[in-house]
């Protein structure tokens, strides 16, 4: 999967919301509304049931997720437990334009019916841009003064969204792990830069990365050819095509094999043609790659994504779920990388405002679709055999990223790419066993069967 081209990689309930406002909490949890009711006028400590064995307690202005019934399990129970988390969506944290530009092999447009009822627009945070920026992991890539002067433009609104998504997700992960992200700002000589947030060897997460990239300049000849191969009619001036691309991308590798690895990526691309008109489109998605099958967790994850999609068009979820299954397919293994999620690209309809509203809904599901599952399995014990199976599955993840992922391949082949960001998506450890095949009837074999035969989860 991908997020920014030319240079960086980084593709219910939330554990943490450090900002002390119920309106902010409701915004992040909006996609989980059907499973979460909360009085807007109170911050009581009444437990709210979200997933069996878990509660989300709000205390004062803070919010935390509490796992029940998992402490003290014998080490040998993990293998026999059918409730083991079956999600491990490892994902490529790649460069934003990369996903856009390198889409020739699996070209497909996200053209959907334009007559669907208009969904209520996702509210954007109010207030001065400089004030909003104080809650970010770092000052935005674009200077705050420039953002203030162009506050109504899509480029500004999208940059604010990806910065807020990065901050919300990083805060949630820091809360559950107890560690802190290293914030690494970088610049691209050709224009723009990014902010890489990485937490390594924490208590819960072996490696967690949440990256933002905002790059601009002129498309290279190779990039322009890729655009044309995707059906883009581009008219440059003196052979130049000014572009701007931005996105947020994350991949999380937990230590516990019963906690899933998750990936998400949301991006925006804009090209200015000779006459000053602009072509634009959005892309992205969220997915999980399993270690062990859990119908309950898979259903929660997919249902959260479906609710976000259904607010905008009834075909979004089924179409983008199928697209995700096709994209994250390891052909030489004959299996998908995980249980999928949603994936789309070249989304430029029904209108820019409606497409942006849809992307906002998707970006705001990353905490409520993932953190409840993390907390649910936080205290699960696991065996050496289960850890070894996780390492084998991580090997499959590495294979997909380096062999098939368009963003990674394009980033590695592009001059000026930031290699540290591109390869940040890879786990710290992985394993390859010759002719590995799990025992028949085992939980590992059950997982492999799901990967070879994708199923519907909702």
C-alpha positions in Angstrom: 0.0 0.0 0.0 1.2 3.5 -0.3 1.2 7.0 1.0 3.7 9.4 -0.4 5.6 9.2 -3.4 9.1 10.1 -4.0 10.2 10.1 -0.5 8.6 8.4 2.4 7.0 5.3 3.6 5.7 5.2 6.3 -1.1 1.7 3.3 -15.8 -0.1 19.5 -13.5 2.0 21.3 -10.4 4.0 21.6 -8.0 3.7 24.3 -6.9 7.1 24.6 -8.0 10.5 24.0 -5.8 13.0 25.7 -7.7 15.9 24.6 -10.1 16.7 27.3 -13.3 17.2 25.3 -16.3 15.0 24.8 -16.8 16.4 21.4 -13.4 15.2 20.4 -14.2 11.8 21.8 -17.5 11.6 19.9 -15.7 12.5 16.7 -13.2 9.7 17.0 -15.8 7.2 18.0 -18.5 8.3 15.6 -18.1 5.2 13.4 -18.8 3.0 16.4 -22.1 4.7 17.2 -24.2 1.6 16.9 -22.2 -0.1 19.6 -21.5 2.8 21.8 -23.9 5.2 23.4 -22.7 8.1 25.5 -24.6 11.0 26.9 -23.1 14.2 25.5 -23.8 16.0 28.7 -21.9 13.7 31.0 -18.6 12.1 31.7 -19.8 9.3 34.0 -17.8 6.3 34.9 -20.6 3.9 33.8 -19.1 1.0 31.9 -20.1 0.7 28.3 -20.0 -2.7 26.7 -18.2 -2.8 23.4 -16.8 -6.3 22.9 -17.3 -9.3 25.2 -14.8 -9.3 28.0 -14.1 -5.6 27.6 -15.3 -2.2 28.9 -14.6 1.4 28.0 -14.7 3.6 31.0 -14.9 7.4 30.8 -13.6 9.1 33.9 -13.8 12.8 34.0 -12.5 14.0 30.7 -10.2 11.0 30.1 -11.2 7.7 28.4 -9.7 4.3 28.9 -10.4 0.8 27.8 -10.3 -2.0 30.4 -9.9 -5.7 29.6 -11.6 -8.3 31.7 -11.0 -12.0 32.3 -7.6 -12.3 30.6 -5.1 -12.0 33.4 -3.7 -15.2 34.9 -4.3 -17.5 32.1 -2.0 -20.5 31.9 0.5 -20.4 29.2 -0.8 -23.6 27.6 -4.3 -22.2 27.2 -3.4 -19.8 24.4 -3.1 -22.5 21.7 -6.4 -24.1 22.5 -8.3 -20.9 22.8 -10.5 -20.4 19.8 -10.9 -16.7 20.7 -7.4 -15.9 19.8 -7.1 -12.8 17.8 -7.2 -13.5 14.1 -6.1 -10.2 12.8 -2.7 -9.2 12.0 -2.8 -6.6 9.3 0.8 -5.8 8.8 1.0 -3.1 6.2 3.1 -1.1 4.0 4.0 2.3 5.3 5.1 3.7 1.9 5.5 6.9 0.1 1.9 8.8 -0.8 2.4 9.6 -4.3 4.0 6.2 -4.7 0.6 4.5 -4.3 -0.9 6.9 -6.8 1.9 6.8 -9.4 2.6 3.1 -9.3 -0.9 1.9 -9.9 -0.5 0.7 -13.4 -0.5 -3.1 -12.8 -3.8 -3.2 -10.9 -5.6 -0.2 -12.3 -9.1 0.3 -11.1 -11.1 3.4 -10.5 -13.2 4.1 -7.5 -16.1 5.2 -9.6 -19.3 4.9 -7.6 -22.9 6.0 -8.3 -23.3 9.7 -7.8 -27.0 9.7 -7.0 -26.7 8.2 -3.5 -28.1 10.4 -0.8 -25.5 12.9 0.5 -24.2 11.8 3.9 -24.0 14.4 6.7 -20.6 16.0 6.5 -18.1 15.0 9.1 -17.5 18.1 11.2 -14.0 19.5 11.1 -12.5 20.8 14.3 -13.2 24.4 14.8 -10.8 27.1 16.0 -7.6 28.8 14.8 -5.3 26.6 12.9 -2.3 27.5 15.0 -4.3 26.4 18.1 -5.2 23.1 16.5 -1.6 22.5 15.5 -0.6 22.5 19.2 -2.1 19.1 19.6 0.0 17.5 16.8 3.0 15.3 17.3 5.0 18.0 15.5 4.3 21.3 13.7 2.8 20.5 10.3 5.0 20.2 7.2 3.6 23.3 5.7 4.3 26.5 7.6 1.4 27.5 9.9 1.1 30.9 8.3 0.6 29.4 4.9 -2.0 27.0 6.2 -3.9 29.9 7.8 -3.9 31.9 4.6 -5.3 28.9 2.6 -7.5 27.4 5.3 -10.4 26.8 2.9 -8.3 24.9 0.3 -8.4 21.2 0.1 -4.6 20.9 0.4 -4.8 22.6 3.8 -7.8 20.7 5.0 -6.2 17.4 4.0 -2.9 18.2 5.7 -4.8 19.1 8.9 -6.7 15.8 8.7 -3.6 13.7 8.3 -1.8 15.5 11.1 -4.8 15.0 13.4 -5.0 11.4 12.5 -1.3 10.9 13.2 -1.7 12.6 16.6 -4.8 10.7 17.6 -3.4 7.3 16.7 0.0 8.0 18.3 -1.6 9.1 21.6 -3.8 6.0 21.7 -0.8 3.7 21.1 1.4 5.6 23.7 -1.4 5.2 26.3 -1.7 1.4 25.9 2.1 0.8 25.6 3.4 3.3 28.1 6.2 4.3 25.7 6.7 7.4 23.6 7.2 7.9 19.9 10.4 9.3 18.5 9.4 12.2 16.2 11.6 12.6 13.2 11.1 15.5 10.8 12.6 15.2 7.3 12.8 17.4 4.3 12.8 16.6 0.6 15.1 18.6 -1.5 12.7 18.6 -4.4 9.9 20.1 -2.2 8.1 19.2 0.9 8.9 16.7 3.6 7.4 14.6 6.3 7.1 13.6 10.0 7.9 10.0 11.0 6.8 8.9 14.4 8.3 5.6 15.5 8.1 3.6 18.7 10.4 0.6 18.9 10.7 -2.3 21.3 8.0 -1.1 23.6 6.0 -3.1 26.2 3.2 -3.9 23.8 4.5 -3.0 20.3 7.7 -4.3 18.9 7.6 -1.7 16.2 5.0 1.1 15.6 5.2 3.7 12.9 2.8 6.5 12.0 4.1 8.7 9.2 2.9 11.9 7.5 4.2 13.1 4.2 3.5 16.3 2.2 5.5 16.6 -1.0 5.3 18.7 -4.1 7.2 19.6 -7.3 7.0 18.5 -10.9 6.1 14.9 -12.0 9.0 13.0 -13.5 8.6 11.7 -17.0 8.3 8.1 -15.6 5.6 9.3 -13.2 3.7 11.0 -15.9 3.7 7.8 -18.0 2.3 5.9 -15.1 -0.4 8.5 -14.8 -1.3 8.2 -18.4 -1.4 4.4 -18.1 -4.1 4.8 -15.5 -6.3 6.8 -17.9 -5.1 10.3 -16.8 -5.1 12.9 -19.6 -2.4 15.3 -18.5 -1.5 18.5 -20.3 1.7 20.0 -18.9 3.4 23.3 -19.6 6.8 23.1 -21.2 6.9 19.5 -20.2 6.2 20.2 -16.5 3.4 18.9 -14.4 3.2 20.5 -11.0 1.9 18.1 -8.3 1.2 18.0 -4.6 0.7 14.7 -2.7 0.1 14.1 0.9 -0.9 11.3 3.2 -0.8 9.5 6.5 0.4 5.9 6.7 0.9 3.5 9.6 1.9 0.0 10.4 1.9 -1.5 13.9 3.7 -4.8 14.8 2.7 -6.0 18.3 4.8 -8.4 20.4 1.9 -10.6 21.4 0.8 -12.9 18.5 -2.8 -12.6 19.7 -2.8 -8.8 19.0 -3.1 -7.9 15.3 -0.8 -5.9 13.2 -2.7 -3.2 11.6 -2.1 -0.9 8.6 -3.8 2.1 7.3 -3.1 4.8 4.7 -5.1 7.8 3.5 -3.8 10.2 0.8 -4.6 13.0 -1.6 -3.0 13.8 -4.9 -3.3 17.0 -7.0 -1.9 17.9 -10.4 -2.1 21.4 -12.0 -2.4 21.4 -15.8 -1.2 23.9 -18.4 -4.4 26.0 -18.2 -4.4 26.2 -14.4 -7.1 23.5 -13.9 -6.4 20.8 -11.4 -7.0 17.1 -11.4 -7.3 15.6 -7.9 -8.1 12.2 -6.3 -8.0 10.4 -3.0 -6.9 6.9 -2.1 -6.3 4.7 0.9 -7.6 2.0 3.2 -7.3 0.1 6.4 -6.5 -3.6 6.7 -5.5 -6.4 9.2 -3.3 -9.4 8.6 -4.2 -12.3 10.9 -2.1 -14.6 13.1 -5.0 -16.6 14.6 -8.6 -16.6 13.5 -11.2 -14.8 15.7 -14.6 -14.3 14.1 -15.5 -11.9 16.8 -12.6 -9.6 16.3 -12.7 -9.8 12.5 -16.4 -8.9 12.6 -15.8 -5.9 14.9 -13.0 -4.6 12.6 -15.0 -5.0 9.4 -18.3 -3.8 10.9 -16.6 -0.5 12.0 -15.2 0.1 8.5 -18.6 -0.8 7.0 -20.4 1.7 9.1 -18.0 4.5 8.0 -18.5 3.5 4.4 -22.3 3.1 4.6 -22.7 6.7 5.7 -21.6 7.7 2.2 -22.6 5.0 -0.3 -24.0 1.4 0.2 -21.6 0.0 -2.4 -18.4 1.5 -0.9 -17.8 -1.3 1.7 -18.5 -4.3 -0.5 -16.6 -2.9 -3.5 -13.6 -1.7 -1.5 -13.5 -4.9 0.6 -13.1 -6.9 -2.6 -10.5 -4.5 -3.9 -8.6 -4.9 -0.6 -8.6 -8.7 -0.9 -7.4 -8.5 -4.5 -4.6 -6.0 -3.7 -3.1 -7.8 -0.7 -2.7 -11.1 -2.4 0.6 -13.0 -2.4 0.5 -14.7 -5.7 3.5 -16.9 -5.3 1.9 -18.3 -2.0 -1.7 -18.4 -3.2 -2.9 -16.6 -0.1 -3.9 -13.2 1.0 -1.7 -11.3 3.4 -4.5 -11.0 6.0 -8.2 -10.7 6.5 -8.3 -7.5 4.6 -10.5 -4.4 5.2 -11.0 -1.7 2.6 -8.8 -0.3 -0.1 -9.6 2.3 -2.9 -7.7 4.6 -5.2 -8.4 7.3 -7.8 -11.6 8.4 -5.9 -12.6 11.6 -7.6 -16.4 11.5 -7.4 -19.2 12.4 -6.7 -17.5 15.7 -5.8 -14.3 16.8 -4.0 -16.2 17.7 -0.9 -18.1 14.4 -0.7 -14.9 12.4 -1.4 -13.1 14.3 1.4 -16.0 13.6 3.8 -15.7 9.9 3.0 -11.9 9.9 3.6 -12.5 11.7 6.9 -14.9 9.0 8.0 -12.4 6.3 7.2 -9.5 8.1 8.9 -11.5 8.5 12.0 -12.1 4.7 12.3 -8.5 3.8 12.8 -8.7 4.1 16.6 -12.1 2.6 17.3 -11.6 -0.3 14.9 -8.2 -1.3 16.3 -7.7 -0.3 20.0 -10.6 -2.3 21.5 -9.0 -5.4 20.0 -5.6 -4.5 21.4 -7.0 -4.0 24.9 -9.1 -7.2 24.7 -6.0 -9.3 24.2 -3.5 -7.2 26.1 -3.0 -9.8 28.8 -3.3 -12.9 26.7 -0.5 -15.4 27.3 1.2 -17.2 24.4 3.5 -20.1 23.8 6.8 -20.3 22.0 5.0 -22.2 19.2 2.5 -19.3 18.8 5.4 -16.8 18.7 7.1 -18.9 16.0 3.9 -18.9 13.9 3.8 -15.1 14.2 7.3 -14.9 12.9 6.4 -17.0 9.9 3.4 -14.8 9.1 5.6 -11.8 9.4 7.9 -13.3 6.8 4.9 -13.4 4.5 4.3 -9.7 5.2 7.9 -8.9 4.2 7.5 -10.9 1.0 4.4 -9.0 0.0 5.9 -5.6 0.7 9.1 -6.2 -1.2 7.7 -8.2 -4.0 4.3 -6.8 -4.7 3.6 -3.6 -2.9 3.5 -0.7 -5.4 4.4 2.0 -3.0 7.5 0.2 -1.6 8.7 -0.8 -5.0 8.2 2.7 -6.5 9.8 4.4 -3.5 12.9 2.2 -3.6 13.3 2.9 -7.3 12.8 6.7 -7.1 15.8 9.0 -6.7 15.6 11.1 -3.5 13.4 8.5 -1.7 13.8 8.4 2.1 14.8 4.7 2.6 14.4 4.8 6.4 10.8 5.7 6.0 10.1 3.2 3.3 11.6 0.3 5.2 10.1 1.4 8.5 7.1 -0.7 7.6 9.0 -3.9 8.0 9.0 -5.7 11.4 12.1 -5.9 13.6 12.0 -9.7 13.4 10.6 -12.3 11.0 11.2 -16.0 10.1 11.3 -18.2 7.0 11.1 -21.9 7.4 11.7 -24.2 4.4 8.5 -25.8 3.1 6.6 -24.8 6.2 3.1 -26.2 6.5 1.0 -26.2 9.8 -0.4 -29.5 11.1 -3.8 -30.5 9.9 -6.6 -29.5 12.3 -4.4 -26.9 14.1 -5.3 -23.3 14.7 -2.5 -22.4 12.4 -4.0 -24.5 9.6 -7.4 -22.8 10.3 -5.8 -19.4 9.8 -4.1 -20.5 6.6 -7.4 -21.8 5.2 -9.0 -18.3 5.7 -6.0 -16.7 3.9 -6.5 -19.1 1.0 -10.2 -18.6 0.9 -11.2 -15.0 1.9 -14.6 -14.8 3.6 -17.2 -12.2 4.4 -17.0 -11.0 8.0 -20.2 -8.9 8.2 
